[in-house]
Each structure stands twice: as structure tokens, then as C-alpha cells.
Amino acid sequence: MLNSKWTFKTSDKTQIKAILKFVMVYVLNLAINSLLLIILVDYFGGNKILSQLLALVLTTAFSFYGHKYWTFKGDYDK
């Protein structure tokens, strides 16, 4: 709820649909992060810390754009 008000400047409406989308973005983020770590560490033999750092950068970007263009689409001030 704070993310919707502070980051995306949404209206005061709290909707179940937006909450479900919010959770879905983070569940997908977890899946992407896990998959990236499996690929980078197990298949390519990458360093665990550096692989997590790369996954963190990618999932942070995915999270922001997922919320901006899907969870809070049309609710934020442009």
C-alpha cells in the first residue's frame, strides 16, 4: 500500500485486484531470481554472490516495471 501511494502516486482506492497483482509480481520475481541462480551457478559455474547480484539487478528492474505497467497501470501520475 505504501508503494502504491509513494512510488506510483495512486488514488486512495485499495483494491483486491491490485493487491493480487502486487503479490503475483513478487512471486514471479522469486521464480525469476531462483531460475537465474540455477542457470548462472549450476550450469555456468558462476560465483554465487556475483550471480545473486546480477539476479538482484534484473529482478529489481522487473519488479519496478511490472508494478508500473501492470499492477498500478493508469493509477499513477505521469
Secondary structure, DSSP 8 states (H G I E B T S, - for coil): -HIIIIIS---S---HHHHHHHHHHHHHHHHHHHHHHIIIIIIT---HHHHHHHHHHHHHHHHHHHIIIIITTTTS--
